[in-house]
C-alpha cells in the first residue's frame, strides 16, 4: 500500500499543478465560441450611453469593474482584448485610461505566466537546460539576452499577446523580469489603442468603426520599430563583439 501511495502522490501533485493552466485553456476555447459576439465593438457602440452614465455616477467603481473585466479577458485569453483597450480610452480618456489598460493587461498576463510556469514551465526549463543540440542553444540564447528578448516580443506588433505570455514561462524567465518587461513593453501599443478609444465619440457620431490598423501607419510604427531596435541593441552588440551576456 505504501508503494502505491508513493507512486500516485507525484501524479496527483503533477495534475494539481496543471489545473490552473488547464482551466485557462478550457475557458479560452469556450469563450472563443460563446463570447465573440458579446465582447465586440458593436456591443460597445450599443451600450456606450449606459456605460458613460455609469462612469459619471460611479467613477471609482466603474474603473475597478473595468479593470477586473479586462484582467479576466487577458487571463483567460478571451476574445475582446482590443475592444477592452478601446473601452478604457472611451470611458477614461488617454490618461488614466492607458494606465488602467496597461495595469489590467499586466495583471492578466502575469496570471497566464504563473499558471504556465507552475504547470509546465519549471519542468520544461529543467529539461531544456539538460538537453543538447538546437534546443539547448535556443535556451542559452534566450537566457543570455532575456531583457532584450522580453521587450522585443512585447514591442513587435506581430507577436500575439498570448504567445508573449506563454513563451517566457516555458523557458524559465523569472517573475520580476516578466512583470517589468510586460508593463513597460506594452505601454507604446497601449497608448496608441487607448488614444483611438478616446476618439470613439466622434467615430460613433459618424456611424463608423475605428481604424485598428493605425499601429501600422509609419508615424506610429516607425517609433515603435525604433524602440525594438533599442531593445535589440544588446543582442546586436554581443553578436558583433562575440561577448556573452551576464
C-alpha positions in Angstrom: 0.0 0.0 0.0 2.9 2.3 0.8 4.4 1.8 -2.6 1.1 2.7 -4.3 0.8 5.9 -2.3 4.4 6.8 -3.2 3.7 6.4 -7.0 0.3 8.0 -7.1 1.1 11.1 -5.0 3.5 12.6 -7.5 0.9 12.1 -10.2 -1.7 13.9 -8.2 0.6 16.8 -7.5 1.5 17.0 -11.2 -2.2 17.2 -12.1 -2.8 19.8 -9.4 0.0 21.9 -10.8 -1.5 21.8 -14.2 -5.1 22.5 -13.2 -4.8 26.4 -13.5 -3.4 26.1 -17.0 -6.0 23.5 -18.0 -8.7 25.8 -16.6 -7.4 28.8 -18.6 -7.1 26.8 -21.8 -10.6 25.4 -21.3 -12.2 28.8 -20.7 -10.3 30.3 -23.6 -11.7 27.6 -26.0 -15.2 28.0 -24.7 -15.0 31.8 -24.7 -13.7 31.9 -28.3 -17.0 30.3 -29.4 -19.5 31.9 -27.0 -18.3 35.4 -26.2 -17.1 36.7 -29.5 -20.4 38.4 -30.3 -20.6 40.0 -26.9 -17.1 41.3 -26.4 -17.2 43.3 -29.6 -17.1 46.8 -31.0 -20.8 46.6 -31.8 -21.6 45.8 -28.2 -19.6 48.8 -27.1 -21.4 51.0 -29.6 -24.8 49.8 -28.5 -24.1 50.3 -24.8 -22.0 53.5 -24.9 -24.5 55.8 -23.3 -25.2 53.4 -20.4 -21.5 53.0 -19.8 -20.8 56.7 -19.8 -23.8 57.3 -17.4 -22.5 54.6 -15.1 -19.0 56.1 -15.2 -20.3 59.5 -14.4 -22.3 58.2 -11.4 -19.7 55.8 -10.0 -16.3 56.7 -11.4 -14.1 54.7 -9.0 -16.3 51.6 -9.1 -16.5 51.8 -12.9 -12.7 51.9 -13.1 -12.4 48.9 -10.8 -15.0 46.9 -12.6 -13.5 47.8 -15.9 -10.0 46.7 -14.8 -11.5 43.5 -13.3 -13.2 42.5 -16.5 -10.0 43.4 -18.5 -7.9 41.2 -16.2 -10.3 38.3 -16.8 -10.3 38.8 -20.6 -6.5 38.7 -20.7 -6.0 36.0 -18.0 -8.4 33.6 -19.8 -7.4 34.7 -23.3 -10.9 35.6 -24.2 -11.8 37.5 -27.4 -12.2 41.2 -26.9 -8.9 42.4 -25.5 -8.6 45.1 -28.2 -12.2 46.2 -27.6 -11.4 46.4 -23.9 -8.5 48.6 -24.6 -10.7 50.9 -26.7 -13.3 50.9 -24.0 -10.6 52.1 -21.5 -9.9 55.1 -23.7 -13.5 55.8 -24.4 -14.5 55.8 -20.8 -11.4 57.3 -19.1 -9.5 59.2 -21.8 -5.9 58.6 -22.8 -5.0 59.2 -19.2 -5.8 57.5 -16.9 -7.3 55.1 -19.5 -3.9 54.0 -20.7 -2.7 53.3 -17.1 -5.8 51.3 -16.4 -5.3 49.3 -19.6 -1.6 48.6 -19.0 -2.1 47.6 -15.4 -5.0 45.3 -16.1 -3.2 43.7 -19.1 -0.1 43.2 -17.0 -2.0 41.5 -14.2 -3.9 39.2 -16.6 -0.7 38.3 -18.4 1.0 37.5 -15.1 -1.8 35.1 -14.3 -1.2 33.2 -17.5 2.5 33.3 -16.9 2.2 31.9 -13.4 -0.2 29.2 -14.5 2.0 28.1 -17.3 5.2 28.3 -15.2 3.7 26.3 -12.4 2.1 23.7 -14.6 4.8 23.2 -17.3 7.5 25.8 -17.3 9.7 24.7 -14.4 9.9 21.1 -15.6 10.4 22.2 -19.2 13.1 24.7 -18.4 15.0 21.9 -16.5 14.7 19.6 -19.4 15.9 22.3 -21.8 18.8 23.0 -19.5 19.8 19.4 -19.5 19.3 18.9 -23.3 21.9 19.2 -26.0 21.9 20.5 -29.6 19.5 23.1 -31.0 17.1 23.1 -28.0 19.9 23.9 -25.6 21.2 26.6 -28.0 17.8 28.3 -28.1 17.5 28.2 -24.3 21.1 29.6 -23.9 20.4 32.3 -26.4 17.3 33.5 -24.6 19.0 33.3 -21.2 21.9 35.5 -22.4 19.6 38.2 -23.7 16.5 37.8 -21.5 15.7 41.5 -21.1 16.1 42.3 -24.8 14.1 39.3 -25.9 11.3 40.0 -23.4 11.0 43.7 -24.5 11.1 42.7 -28.2 8.2 40.2 -28.0 6.2 42.9 -26.3 7.1 45.7 -28.7 6.8 43.9 -32.0 3.1 44.2 -33.0 3.1 40.9 -34.9 3.8 38.8 -31.8 0.4 37.6 -30.4 -0.1 38.6 -26.8 -1.0 35.1 -25.7 2.3 33.8 -27.2 4.3 36.5 -25.4 2.7 35.4 -22.1 3.5 31.7 -22.6 7.0 31.5 -24.1 8.7 33.3 -21.1 7.1 30.8 -18.7 8.3 27.8 -20.7 11.9 28.9 -20.8 12.3 29.8 -17.1 12.1 33.6 -17.1 11.9 35.0 -13.5 8.6 36.5 -12.5 10.0 40.0 -11.8 11.6 40.2 -15.3 8.3 39.1 -16.9 6.2 41.7 -15.0 8.6 44.6 -15.6 9.1 43.9 -19.3 5.4 43.3 -19.8 4.3 46.5 -18.1 6.8 48.8 -19.9 6.8 46.8 -23.1 3.1 47.2 -23.8 2.9 50.9 -23.0 3.6 52.1 -26.5 0.9 50.0 -28.1 -1.4 50.5 -25.2 -1.2 54.3 -25.6 -1.9 54.1 -29.3 -5.1 52.0 -28.9 -6.2 53.9 -25.9 -6.0 57.1 -27.9 -8.1 55.5 -30.6 -10.6 54.6 -27.9 -10.6 58.2 -26.6 -11.8 59.4 -30.0 -14.6 56.9 -30.3 -17.2 59.6 -29.6 -16.6 61.1 -33.0 -16.4 57.7 -34.6 -19.8 56.7 -33.1 -21.3 60.0 -34.3 -20.2 59.3 -37.9 -21.5 55.7 -37.7 -18.1 54.3 -38.5 -15.7 51.8 -37.0 -12.3 52.6 -35.5 -9.2 52.2 -37.6 -7.3 49.4 -35.7 -4.6 49.3 -38.3 -3.3 52.7 -37.2 -0.5 51.0 -35.3 1.0 50.0 -38.7 1.0 53.6 -40.1 4.5 55.0 -40.5 4.0 57.8 -37.9 3.2 55.1 -35.3 5.1 52.1 -36.5 8.5 53.8 -37.0 8.8 55.0 -33.4 7.9 51.5 -32.2 10.4 49.9 -34.5 12.9 52.4 -33.1 12.2 51.0 -29.6 12.5 47.5 -31.0 16.0 48.4 -32.3 16.9 49.9 -29.0 15.8 46.7 -27.2 17.7 44.5 -29.7 20.9 46.6 -29.4 22.4 44.5 -26.7 21.9 41.3 -28.8 23.4 43.0 -31.8 26.4 44.2 -29.8 27.0 40.8 -28.4 26.8 39.2 -31.8 29.3 41.8 -33.2 31.8 41.6 -30.3 31.3 37.9 -29.6 30.7 38.5 -25.9 28.1 36.6 -23.8 25.6 38.4 -21.6 25.5 38.1 -17.9 
